[in-house]
Amino acid sequence: MADRAVRVLIAPELRFFLPRRYRGGQAAVRHDPTATIGHVVESLGVPLPEVGALLLDGAAAAPGARAAAGSSVEVRPVRRPQPVPARFLLDVHFGALARRMRLLGLDASYRNDATDDELAERAHREDRVLLTQDRGLLRRRAVTTGAYVRGRTTDEQLADVLDRFRPALAPWTRCAACGGPLEPVAKQEVAHRLQPGTLREHDEFARCRDCGQVYWRGAHSRRIEEMIRRARGAGVRRHSAASRVGR
C-alpha cells in the first residue's frame, strides 16, 4: 500500500487531536484522487482552523489541493500570536471564560442555549473567532476562524486565549454579565441600588449601557489585576503542556 498512500506528518502541537495509533505524528492514508488535502487532515481529527500551514511535497499548498499517490503532506500549527479581529464567540460550555474575558474588556459574545448551527452561522456572519472544545463544530464549513481552546480550568483556558491572540486588554470597560459597554454614571443616579457600605466607600461608578448593571472598583480591582498577571504568566508556560491537553 505504501506506493498508493499519502504520508501525513503532523506537528507535535497538533498530535493530541490524532487517534492514539497516530500520536507519533505520522499517518499513511490510502490515496483517494477525489479527496483534498484539507479533507485528509480533518479525517485524521485535526480541525482546519488549527492548521497554520500545509506543505504538499515540501511546497506550500491550499487545503483544496489534491495529493498524488506517494505524496507527503506536512501539517503545521497556527503561529502565535494569530492576527484576527478581536471579536470572540464562545460555545455554551465557556460561560466562566466569557465572564473573565469581559472583565478584561474583550468582546466576548456568549449565550448558554446557542445551538451548534447558530454558533457556526453567527461566527461567520459577524466575523467572530469561535472558541470551543468541540472538534466537530470547528470542522463545519461555515467556521472559517475558530480555535480549540486548550485547558481544563478557566485559568488555563484564559491563558491559552490570551497567548494565542494577544488581544489588547481594557479592564473595566465591559459588563461581565452581558458584555455591553460600561459608561460612567453619577453616584446619585445609582445610590438606590447600592448598599450603605458601598455608598460610603466609593464615589466612582459605571453602568452597563445594555443591561443597566452597576459596577465600582473595590476588592475586585485587585483580583482582576492578579488574574491578568496569572493568565499572562501561564500563557508563557503553556506550550510545554499543550500536547497533553485533550487526551
MOBELTA-V827725 format. One record per residue. N is the residue number from 1. RES is the residue in three letters. PHI is phi in radians with two decimals (NA if undefined). PSI is psi in whole degrees, -180 to 180 (999 if undefined). D_LAST is the distance of its C-alpha to the last C-alpha in Angstrom with 1 decimal. Layout:
n->N res->RES phi->PHI psi->PSI d_last->D_LAST
n->N res->RES phi->PHI psi->PSI d_last->D_LAST
This chain:
n->1 res->MET phi->NA psi->-17 d_last->29.5
n->2 res->ALA phi->-0.98 psi->-41 d_last->28.8
n->3 res->ASP phi->-1.34 psi->-10 d_last->31.7
n->4 res->ARG phi->-1.85 psi->6 d_last->30.6
n->5 res->ALA phi->-1.79 psi->161 d_last->27.0
n->6 res->VAL phi->-1.87 psi->125 d_last->25.4
n->7 res->ARG phi->-1.58 psi->127 d_last->23.3
n->8 res->VAL phi->-2.02 psi->126 d_last->20.3
n->9 res->LEU phi->-1.95 psi->121 d_last->19.1
n->10 res->ILE phi->-1.88 psi->131 d_last->16.0
n->11 res->ALA phi->-1.09 psi->150 d_last->16.0
n->12 res->PRO phi->-0.95 psi->-36 d_last->13.5
n->13 res->GLU phi->-1.14 psi->-17 d_last->12.6
n->14 res->LEU phi->-1.91 psi->-1 d_last->11.5
n->15 res->ARG phi->-1.24 psi->-21 d_last->9.7
n->16 res->PHE phi->-1.18 psi->-16 d_last->6.1
n->17 res->PHE phi->-1.30 psi->-20 d_last->7.9
n->18 res->LEU phi->-1.41 psi->153 d_last->9.3
n->19 res->PRO phi->-1.00 psi->152 d_last->9.5
n->20 res->ARG phi->-0.97 psi->-34 d_last->8.9
n->21 res->ARG phi->-1.20 psi->-15 d_last->12.6
n->22 res->TYR phi->-1.90 psi->10 d_last->12.8
n->23 res->ARG phi->-1.12 psi->-13 d_last->10.4
n->24 res->GLY phi->-1.24 psi->-12 d_last->13.8
n->25 res->GLY phi->1.76 psi->3 d_last->14.6
n->26 res->GLN phi->-2.25 psi->141 d_last->17.4
n->27 res->ALA phi->-2.50 psi->141 d_last->18.1
n->28 res->ALA phi->-1.86 psi->116 d_last->21.5
n->29 res->VAL phi->-1.92 psi->130 d_last->22.2
n->30 res->ARG phi->-0.99 psi->134 d_last->25.5
n->31 res->HIS phi->-1.19 psi->130 d_last->27.9
n->32 res->ASP phi->-2.21 psi->109 d_last->28.8
n->33 res->PRO phi->-1.08 psi->-16 d_last->31.7
n->34 res->THR phi->-1.61 psi->-11 d_last->31.2
n->35 res->ALA phi->-1.53 psi->135 d_last->27.5
n->36 res->THR phi->-1.38 psi->162 d_last->26.9
n->37 res->ILE phi->-1.21 psi->-27 d_last->24.5
n->38 res->GLY phi->-1.09 psi->-42 d_last->22.7
n->39 res->HIS phi->-1.13 psi->-40 d_last->22.3
n->40 res->VAL phi->-1.07 psi->-45 d_last->21.1
n->41 res->VAL phi->-1.12 psi->-45 d_last->18.3
n->42 res->GLU phi->-1.19 psi->-30 d_last->17.2
n->43 res->SER phi->-1.13 psi->-21 d_last->17.5
n->44 res->LEU phi->-1.52 psi->-7 d_last->14.7
n->45 res->GLY phi->1.90 psi->-1 d_last->12.4
n->46 res->VAL phi->-1.64 psi->114 d_last->13.3
n->47 res->PRO phi->-1.18 psi->140 d_last->15.5
n->48 res->LEU phi->-1.06 psi->-33 d_last->18.8
n->49 res->PRO phi->-1.07 psi->-16 d_last->19.0
n->50 res->GLU phi->-1.58 psi->-4 d_last->16.3
n->51 res->VAL phi->-1.66 psi->125 d_last->18.6
n->52 res->GLY phi->-1.57 psi->-34 d_last->21.3
n->53 res->ALA phi->-2.72 psi->149 d_last->23.3
n->54 res->LEU phi->-2.14 psi->132 d_last->23.8
n->55 res->LEU phi->-2.03 psi->125 d_last->26.0
n->56 res->LEU phi->-1.87 psi->111 d_last->27.8
n->57 res->ASP phi->0.91 psi->41 d_last->29.5
n->58 res->GLY phi->1.55 psi->-6 d_last->29.5
n->59 res->ALA phi->-1.96 psi->144 d_last->30.9
n->60 res->ALA phi->-1.01 psi->138 d_last->29.4
n->61 res->ALA phi->-2.47 psi->152 d_last->29.0
n->62 res->ALA phi->-1.46 psi->156 d_last->28.4
n->63 res->PRO phi->-1.00 psi->-25 d_last->25.7
n->64 res->GLY phi->-1.43 psi->-2 d_last->28.7
n->65 res->ALA phi->-1.23 psi->158 d_last->29.8
n->66 res->ARG phi->-2.06 psi->138 d_last->29.9
n->67 res->ALA phi->-1.62 psi->149 d_last->29.3
n->68 res->ALA phi->-1.53 psi->161 d_last->31.8
n->69 res->ALA phi->-1.03 psi->135 d_last->31.1
n->70 res->GLY phi->1.55 psi->-4 d_last->30.2
n->71 res->SER phi->-1.31 psi->166 d_last->28.9
n->72 res->SER phi->-2.16 psi->144 d_last->25.9
n->73 res->VAL phi->-2.15 psi->126 d_last->23.7
n->74 res->GLU phi->-1.85 psi->131 d_last->22.0
n->75 res->VAL phi->-1.98 psi->118 d_last->19.3
n->76 res->ARG phi->-1.92 psi->152 d_last->19.4
n->77 res->PRO phi->-1.37 psi->166 d_last->17.6
n->78 res->VAL phi->-1.08 psi->136 d_last->19.7
n->79 res->ARG phi->-1.38 psi->142 d_last->21.9
n->80 res->ARG phi->-1.92 psi->140 d_last->22.1
n->81 res->PRO phi->-1.26 psi->146 d_last->24.1
n->82 res->GLN phi->-1.62 psi->119 d_last->24.0
n->83 res->PRO phi->-1.36 psi->107 d_last->27.5
n->84 res->VAL phi->-2.46 psi->162 d_last->27.4
n->85 res->PRO phi->-1.04 psi->134 d_last->29.6
n->86 res->ALA phi->-1.41 psi->56 d_last->28.6
n->87 res->ARG phi->-2.21 psi->120 d_last->28.5
n->88 res->PHE phi->-2.06 psi->151 d_last->25.3
n->89 res->LEU phi->-2.28 psi->122 d_last->24.4
n->90 res->LEU phi->-1.85 psi->143 d_last->21.6
n->91 res->ASP phi->-1.33 psi->177 d_last->20.2
n->92 res->VAL phi->-1.16 psi->-14 d_last->21.1
n->93 res->HIS phi->-1.57 psi->0 d_last->18.2
n->94 res->PHE phi->-1.99 psi->39 d_last->19.2
n->95 res->GLY phi->-1.08 psi->-45 d_last->22.6
n->96 res->ALA phi->-1.16 psi->-39 d_last->22.3
n->97 res->LEU phi->-1.15 psi->-40 d_last->21.0
n->98 res->ALA phi->-1.04 psi->-44 d_last->24.0
n->99 res->ARG phi->-1.08 psi->-45 d_last->26.4
n->100 res->ARG phi->-1.10 psi->-44 d_last->25.3
n->101 res->MET phi->-1.10 psi->-39 d_last->25.6
n->102 res->ARG phi->-1.16 psi->-38 d_last->29.0
n->103 res->LEU phi->-1.04 psi->-28 d_last->30.2
n->104 res->LEU phi->-1.55 psi->3 d_last->29.7
n->105 res->GLY phi->1.52 psi->16 d_last->31.8
n->106 res->LEU phi->-1.58 psi->147 d_last->29.2
n->107 res->ASP phi->-1.35 psi->92 d_last->29.9
n->108 res->ALA phi->-2.11 psi->99 d_last->27.0
n->109 res->SER phi->-1.48 psi->138 d_last->27.8
n->110 res->TYR phi->-2.69 psi->139 d_last->26.1
n->111 res->ARG phi->-2.49 psi->130 d_last->27.1
n->112 res->ASN phi->-1.40 psi->0 d_last->25.4
n->113 res->ASP phi->-2.14 psi->16 d_last->26.8
n->114 res->ALA phi->-1.25 psi->138 d_last->26.1
n->115 res->THR phi->-1.48 psi->165 d_last->25.1
n->116 res->ASP phi->-1.06 psi->-39 d_last->22.8
n->117 res->ASP phi->-1.05 psi->-44 d_last->26.0
n->118 res->GLU phi->-1.15 psi->-41 d_last->27.6
n->119 res->LEU phi->-1.10 psi->-47 d_last->24.8
n->120 res->ALA phi->-1.10 psi->-44 d_last->24.8
n->121 res->GLU phi->-1.17 psi->-43 d_last->28.6
n->122 res->ARG phi->-1.22 psi->-39 d_last->29.1
n->123 res->ALA phi->-1.02 psi->-41 d_last->26.7
n->124 res->HIS phi->-1.22 psi->-46 d_last->28.8
n->125 res->ARG phi->-1.16 psi->-39 d_last->32.1
n->126 res->GLU phi->-1.74 psi->6 d_last->31.8
n->127 res->ASP phi->0.94 psi->52 d_last->30.0
n->128 res->ARG phi->-1.87 psi->151 d_last->27.2
n->129 res->VAL phi->-1.42 psi->119 d_last->23.7
n->130 res->LEU phi->-1.48 psi->120 d_last->21.4
n->131 res->LEU phi->-1.80 psi->126 d_last->18.5
n->132 res->THR phi->-2.80 psi->167 d_last->15.8
n->133 res->GLN phi->-2.09 psi->20 d_last->12.1
n->134 res->ASP phi->-1.73 psi->104 d_last->13.4
n->135 res->ARG phi->-1.15 psi->-35 d_last->12.8
n->136 res->GLY phi->-1.11 psi->-39 d_last->15.8
n->137 res->LEU phi->-1.12 psi->-40 d_last->18.0
n->138 res->LEU phi->-1.19 psi->-22 d_last->17.4
n->139 res->ARG phi->-1.51 psi->0 d_last->18.5
n->140 res->ARG phi->-1.20 psi->141 d_last->21.8
n->141 res->ARG phi->-1.08 psi->-32 d_last->24.8
n->142 res->ALA phi->-1.22 psi->-20 d_last->26.3
n->143 res->VAL phi->-1.50 psi->101 d_last->23.5
n->144 res->THR phi->-1.63 psi->-29 d_last->24.7
n->145 res->THR phi->-2.27 psi->113 d_last->23.3
n->146 res->GLY phi->-2.67 psi->173 d_last->20.0
n->147 res->ALA phi->-2.63 psi->134 d_last->17.0
n->148 res->TYR phi->-1.45 psi->115 d_last->13.3
n->149 res->VAL phi->-1.40 psi->120 d_last->13.5
n->150 res->ARG phi->-1.36 psi->147 d_last->11.1
n->151 res->GLY phi->2.04 psi->146 d_last->11.1
n->152 res->ARG phi->-1.72 psi->-32 d_last->11.2
n->153 res->THR phi->-1.72 psi->162 d_last->14.9
n->154 res->THR phi->-1.10 psi->-38 d_last->17.8
n->155 res->ASP phi->-1.03 psi->-47 d_last->18.8
n->156 res->GLU phi->-1.13 psi->-40 d_last->15.6
n->157 res->GLN phi->-1.15 psi->-44 d_last->15.7
n->158 res->LEU phi->-1.10 psi->-43 d_last->19.4
n->159 res->ALA phi->-1.04 psi->-39 d_last->19.1
n->160 res->ASP phi->-1.16 psi->-44 d_last->16.8
n->161 res->VAL phi->-1.10 psi->-45 d_last->19.4
n->162 res->LEU phi->-1.14 psi->-36 d_last->22.3
n->163 res->ASP phi->-1.25 psi->-39 d_last->21.0
n->164 res->ARG phi->-1.28 psi->-40 d_last->20.2
n->165 res->PHE phi->-1.90 psi->-17 d_last->23.5
n->166 res->ARG phi->0.79 psi->52 d_last->25.8
n->167 res->PRO phi->-1.26 psi->152 d_last->27.8
n->168 res->ALA phi->-1.20 psi->131 d_last->31.2
n->169 res->LEU phi->-1.72 psi->143 d_last->31.1
n->170 res->ALA phi->-2.48 psi->71 d_last->34.1
n->171 res->PRO phi->-0.94 psi->149 d_last->33.7
n->172 res->TRP phi->1.21 psi->28 d_last->36.1
n->173 res->THR phi->-2.08 psi->-9 d_last->36.7
n->174 res->ARG phi->-2.30 psi->151 d_last->34.7
n->175 res->CYS phi->-1.29 psi->129 d_last->34.6
n->176 res->ALA phi->-1.21 psi->-25 d_last->31.4
n->177 res->ALA phi->-1.38 psi->-45 d_last->32.1
n->178 res->CYS phi->-2.16 psi->-11 d_last->32.8
n->179 res->GLY phi->1.52 psi->0 d_last->32.3
n->180 res->GLY phi->-1.22 psi->163 d_last->36.0
n->181 res->PRO phi->-1.28 psi->145 d_last->38.1
n->182 res->LEU phi->-1.66 psi->144 d_last->39.9
n->183 res->GLU phi->-2.37 psi->147 d_last->43.5
n->184 res->PRO phi->-1.04 psi->146 d_last->46.0
n->185 res->VAL phi->-2.43 psi->142 d_last->48.1
n->186 res->ALA phi->-1.15 psi->143 d_last->51.2
n->187 res->LYS phi->-0.99 psi->-41 d_last->51.0
n->188 res->GLN phi->-1.18 psi->-23 d_last->53.8
n->189 res->GLU phi->-1.30 psi->-24 d_last->52.0
n->190 res->VAL phi->-2.05 psi->5 d_last->49.1
n->191 res->ALA phi->-0.99 psi->-36 d_last->50.9
n->192 res->HIS phi->-1.21 psi->-11 d_last->51.2
n->193 res->ARG phi->-1.82 psi->3 d_last->47.4
n->194 res->LEU phi->-1.99 psi->153 d_last->46.9
n->195 res->GLN phi->-1.30 psi->152 d_last->47.4
n->196 res->PRO phi->-0.95 psi->-40 d_last->50.5
n->197 res->GLY phi->-1.10 psi->-41 d_last->48.5
n->198 res->THR phi->-1.13 psi->-41 d_last->46.6
n->199 res->LEU phi->-1.10 psi->-37 d_last->49.9
n->200 res->ARG phi->-1.25 psi->-38 d_last->51.5
n->201 res->GLU phi->-1.65 psi->-14 d_last->48.7
n->202 res->HIS phi->-2.33 psi->148 d_last->47.6
n->203 res->ASP phi->-2.15 psi->-17 d_last->49.6
n->204 res->GLU phi->-1.91 psi->129 d_last->47.1
n->205 res->PHE phi->-2.37 psi->158 d_last->45.1
n->206 res->ALA phi->-2.33 psi->154 d_last->43.1
n->207 res->ARG phi->-2.33 psi->141 d_last->42.6
n->208 res->CYS phi->-1.21 psi->129 d_last->40.2
n->209 res->ARG phi->-1.18 psi->-24 d_last->42.1
n->210 res->ASP phi->-1.64 psi->-48 d_last->40.2
n->211 res->CYS phi->-1.95 psi->-9 d_last->39.7
n->212 res->GLY phi->1.49 psi->1 d_last->42.2
n->213 res->GLN phi->-1.04 psi->138 d_last->39.9
n->214 res->VAL phi->-1.76 psi->140 d_last->41.6
n->215 res->TYR phi->-2.30 psi->152 d_last->40.1
n->216 res->TRP phi->-2.62 psi->159 d_last->41.5
n->217 res->ARG phi->-1.59 psi->116 d_last->40.3
n->218 res->GLY phi->-2.36 psi->-134 d_last->40.2
n->219 res->ALA phi->-1.06 psi->-27 d_last->37.7
n->220 res->HIS phi->-1.05 psi->-30 d_last->34.9
n->221 res->SER phi->-1.05 psi->-45 d_last->36.0
n->222 res->ARG phi->-1.14 psi->-38 d_last->35.0
n->223 res->ARG phi->-1.16 psi->-37 d_last->31.6
n->224 res->ILE phi->-1.21 psi->-42 d_last->30.9
n->225 res->GLU phi->-1.08 psi->-40 d_last->32.0
n->226 res->GLU phi->-1.15 psi->-38 d_last->29.7
n->227 res->MET phi->-1.08 psi->-43 d_last->26.8
n->228 res->ILE phi->-1.10 psi->-47 d_last->27.5
n->229 res->ARG phi->-1.08 psi->-44 d_last->27.9
n->230 res->ARG phi->-1.15 psi->-43 d_last->24.6
n->231 res->ALA phi->-1.13 psi->-42 d_last->22.6
n->232 res->ARG phi->-1.19 psi->-38 d_last->24.2
n->233 res->GLY phi->-1.14 psi->-41 d_last->23.7
n->234 res->ALA phi->-1.17 psi->-33 d_last->20.0
n->235 res->GLY phi->-1.10 psi->-35 d_last->19.8
n->236 res->VAL phi->-1.16 psi->-34 d_last->21.4
n->237 res->ARG phi->-1.56 psi->-13 d_last->19.0
n->238 res->ARG phi->-1.20 psi->-24 d_last->15.7
n->239 res->HIS phi->-1.05 psi->-36 d_last->15.5
n->240 res->SER phi->-1.16 psi->-21 d_last->14.9
n->241 res->ALA phi->-1.87 psi->-3 d_last->11.6
n->242 res->ALA phi->-1.04 psi->-39 d_last->10.4
n->243 res->SER phi->-1.24 psi->-14 d_last->8.5
n->244 res->ARG phi->-1.57 psi->-18 d_last->6.2
n->245 res->VAL phi->-1.30 psi->136 d_last->5.7
n->246 res->GLY phi->1.64 psi->-1 d_last->3.8
n->247 res->ARG phi->-1.26 psi->999 d_last->0.0
